[in-house]
């Protein structure tokens, strides 16, 4: 049973989320502020996903995400109000994987939760049937091993989040091909959304910071102005 942590300072929100999640077969634990969430992740390494509110006492969601990302790649979905656009961008920049706007649609929430857990689980798994040749993608000094779910740059292991891994794999399997932000979002998130450009741009920036020696002048991950992104050597 997959375990999910809900972090919100409103008991009614936690109760409502628990009803939806438990009915879908998830085990749920809760925290009322960011500090409690950080402590829970450190104590319980089997948590598969966090639903994190932004505005909370003691430690807010943005600060909590920043600390969690120093030691864990567990998927984090932000819970935000419609007016918190700046917080959405900040959260994605810090390391959130997705966000759901309050009041949330239960069907959309469950779809996003399952998608993130599936991606996280696959990243940590290995495919025994795949051959080494079939599972390895290489462009220049970047090597992606889809069997071990590992990425290396010039032989050095690179720590990617599940979303970063999926975006990189998508671009590497379409070497030299320009993919629009909407194309990337639809294929990686399995969803369509307005404003996908800014979400994808944040994750591309994170990838450049990890895979480029000079992220301002990328060798591999290139933007084609007005069209999208491609990976090439």
Phi, psi and omega per residue, in radians:
X1 nan 2.205 -3.129
X2 -1.298 2.357 -3.103
X3 -1.767 2.301 -3.125
X4 -2.124 2.402 3.072
X5 -1.787 2.175 3.030
X6 -1.795 2.208 3.113
X7 -2.127 1.886 -3.114
X8 -2.752 2.513 -3.129
X9 -1.565 0.051 3.107
X10 -1.847 1.944 -3.113
X11 -0.995 -0.599 -3.128
X12 -1.147 -0.653 3.115
X13 -1.150 -0.778 3.128
X14 -1.066 -0.771 -3.134
X15 -1.078 -0.766 -3.139
X16 -1.123 -0.774 3.136
X17 -1.116 -0.683 3.125
X18 -1.045 -0.723 -3.134
X19 -1.035 -0.840 -3.127
X20 -1.109 -0.809 -3.031
X21 -1.237 -0.758 3.135
X22 -1.114 -0.650 3.129
X23 -1.139 -0.364 3.111
X24 -1.665 0.087 3.059
X25 1.624 0.214 3.138
X26 -1.580 2.607 2.966
X27 -1.586 2.363 -3.021
X28 -2.160 2.321 2.935
X29 -2.139 2.827 -3.030
X30 -2.355 2.766 3.055
X31 -2.488 2.612 -3.074
X32 -1.803 -0.057 3.064
X33 -2.747 2.970 -3.056
X34 -1.111 -0.618 3.141
X35 -1.104 -0.750 3.101
X36 -1.088 -0.634 3.131
X37 -1.152 -0.781 3.119
X38 -1.050 -0.792 -3.141
X39 -1.094 -0.669 -3.127
X40 -1.155 -0.714 3.138
X41 -1.157 -0.643 3.113
X42 -1.203 -0.599 -3.077
X43 -1.477 -0.526 -3.050
X44 -2.162 1.650 -3.058
X45 -1.331 -0.077 -3.118
X46 -1.622 0.137 3.090
X47 -1.222 2.266 -3.043
X48 -1.713 -0.256 -3.104
X49 -2.891 2.615 3.064
X50 -2.121 2.306 2.930
X51 -1.787 1.991 -2.935
X52 -2.125 2.088 3.012
X53 -1.251 2.733 -3.129
X54 -1.551 -0.946 -3.064
X55 -1.565 1.916 3.140
X56 -2.571 2.723 3.085
X57 -1.319 2.987 3.098
X58 1.184 -1.129 3.043
X59 -2.508 2.158 -3.098
X60 -1.363 3.029 -3.052
X61 -1.144 -0.620 -3.138
X62 -1.132 -0.813 3.129
X63 -1.124 -0.684 3.137
X64 -1.127 -0.752 3.119
X65 -1.072 -0.740 3.141
X66 -1.035 -0.715 -3.141
X67 -1.258 -0.724 -3.138
X68 -1.077 -0.652 -3.106
X69 -1.208 -0.183 3.074
X70 -1.347 -0.276 -3.103
X71 -2.449 -0.053 -3.095
X72 -2.567 2.516 3.053
X73 -1.840 0.292 3.135
X74 -0.974 2.384 -3.137
X75 -1.054 2.437 3.109
X76 -2.201 2.145 3.031
X77 -1.880 2.141 3.121
X78 -1.385 2.539 2.993
X79 -1.876 1.962 -3.028
X80 -2.233 2.757 3.009
X81 -1.480 2.787 -3.108
X82 -1.032 -0.525 -3.064
X83 -1.466 -0.032 -3.018
X84 -1.688 0.804 -3.109
X85 -1.059 -0.708 3.139
X86 -1.103 -0.641 3.122
X87 -1.197 -0.602 3.100
X88 -1.077 -0.824 3.141
X89 -1.111 -0.779 3.130
X90 -1.082 -0.750 -3.141
X91 -1.089 -0.763 3.107
X92 -1.137 -0.616 3.111
X93 -1.172 -0.711 -3.111
X94 -1.226 -0.600 3.128
X95 2.561 0.179 3.054
X96 -1.214 2.604 -3.126
X97 -1.636 -0.445 -3.097
X98 -2.910 3.043 3.065
X99 -2.525 2.676 3.059
X100 -2.215 2.304 -3.085
X101 -1.558 2.341 3.046
X102 -1.402 2.524 -0.154
X103 -1.234 2.337 -3.002
X104 -1.517 2.622 3.036
X105 -1.518 2.117 -3.080
X106 -0.981 -0.668 -3.122
X107 -1.156 -0.787 3.119
X108 -1.114 -0.755 -3.137
X109 -1.027 -0.839 -3.122
X110 -1.113 -0.657 3.131
X111 -1.114 -0.736 -3.132
X112 -1.217 -0.698 3.109
X113 -1.070 -0.868 -3.109
X114 -1.127 -0.653 3.135
X115 -1.115 -0.778 -3.126
X116 -1.170 -0.722 3.135
X117 -1.159 -0.702 3.116
X118 -1.076 -0.768 3.140
X119 -1.140 -0.751 -3.136
X120 -1.129 -0.724 -3.133
X121 -1.170 -0.728 3.136
X122 -1.150 -0.621 -3.133
X123 -1.136 -0.570 -3.117
X124 -1.554 -0.070 -3.087
X125 -1.708 2.970 3.032
X126 -2.229 2.571 -3.133
X127 -1.763 1.818 -3.024
X128 -1.160 -0.515 -3.039
X129 -1.391 -0.356 -3.057
X130 -1.293 2.434 3.077
X131 -1.421 2.786 -3.118
X132 -1.068 -0.737 -3.105
X133 -1.121 -0.681 -3.124
X134 -1.252 -0.463 -2.996
X135 -1.683 -0.087 -3.069
X136 -1.853 2.226 3.023
X137 -2.009 2.397 -3.126
X138 -2.444 2.302 3.039
X139 -2.374 1.939 -3.088
X140 1.034 -2.232 -3.131
X141 -1.507 -0.021 3.141
X142 -1.623 2.195 3.078
X143 -2.198 2.222 3.106
X144 -2.002 2.089 3.116
X145 -1.829 1.829 -3.068
X146 -1.340 -0.180 3.070
X147 -1.370 -0.801 3.134
X148 -1.643 -0.125 -3.099
X149 1.045 0.709 -3.140
X150 -2.073 2.564 3.083
X151 -2.175 2.327 3.086
X152 -2.181 2.622 3.051
X153 -2.123 1.994 -3.085
X154 0.908 0.699 3.086
X155 1.508 -0.118 -3.135
X156 -1.737 2.283 -3.113
X157 -1.108 2.345 3.116
X158 -1.971 2.247 -3.107
X159 -1.552 1.885 -3.135
X160 -1.936 2.613 2.978
X161 -1.317 2.864 3.114
X162 -0.970 -0.722 3.138
X163 -1.176 -0.735 3.106
X164 -1.066 -0.723 3.115
X165 -1.056 -0.818 -3.095
X166 -1.138 -0.678 3.111
X167 -1.144 -0.779 3.126
X168 -1.083 -0.778 3.133
X169 -1.068 -0.739 3.120
X170 -1.043 -0.821 -3.121
X171 -1.170 -0.676 -3.122
X172 -1.208 -0.551 3.092
X173 -1.354 -0.152 3.060
X174 -2.157 0.834 -3.072
X175 -0.906 2.257 3.102
X176 1.409 -0.146 -3.114
X177 -1.622 2.343 3.128
X178 -1.461 2.125 3.094
X179 -1.941 2.268 3.134
X180 -1.256 2.760 3.064
X181 -0.957 -0.648 3.122
X182 -1.159 -0.725 3.094
X183 -1.035 -0.808 -3.131
X184 -1.094 -0.802 -3.111
X185 -1.098 -0.791 -3.099
X186 -1.123 -0.663 -3.103
X187 -1.366 -0.642 -3.080
X188 -1.506 -0.771 -3.126
X189 -1.520 -0.222 -3.057
X190 0.963 0.800 -3.056
X191 -2.746 2.879 2.997
X192 -2.123 2.464 -3.096
X193 -2.740 2.549 3.012
X194 -1.285 2.490 3.140
X195 1.458 0.292 3.139
X196 -1.084 -0.459 -3.076
X197 -1.012 -0.823 -3.090
X198 -1.204 -0.645 3.122
X199 -1.121 -0.818 3.134
X200 -1.132 -0.705 -3.116
X201 -1.051 -0.667 3.121
X202 -1.092 -0.784 -3.114
X203 -1.237 -0.584 3.057
X204 -1.118 -0.705 3.111
X205 -1.086 -0.722 3.094
X206 -1.083 -0.740 3.118
X207 -1.081 -0.732 3.121
X208 -1.099 -0.696 3.141
X209 -1.091 -0.504 -3.108
X210 -1.631 -0.440 -3.006
X211 -1.998 -0.147 -3.124
X212 -1.995 2.348 3.076
X213 -1.228 -0.508 3.045
X214 -2.284 1.664 -3.043
X215 -1.146 -0.371 3.107
X216 -1.329 -0.400 3.094
X217 -2.262 1.290 -3.004
X218 -1.158 2.452 3.073
X219 -1.528 -0.608 -3.019
X220 -1.878 -1.020 -3.034
X221 -1.506 1.812 -2.995
X222 -2.011 2.495 3.058
X223 -1.676 2.369 3.033
X224 -1.880 1.835 -2.946
X225 -0.895 2.200 3.104
X226 1.438 -0.073 -3.081
X227 -2.162 -0.798 -3.129
X228 2.686 -2.475 -3.038
X229 -2.300 2.683 3.037
X230 -2.578 2.819 3.028
X231 -2.077 2.304 -3.083
X232 -2.740 2.872 3.107
X233 -2.129 nan nan
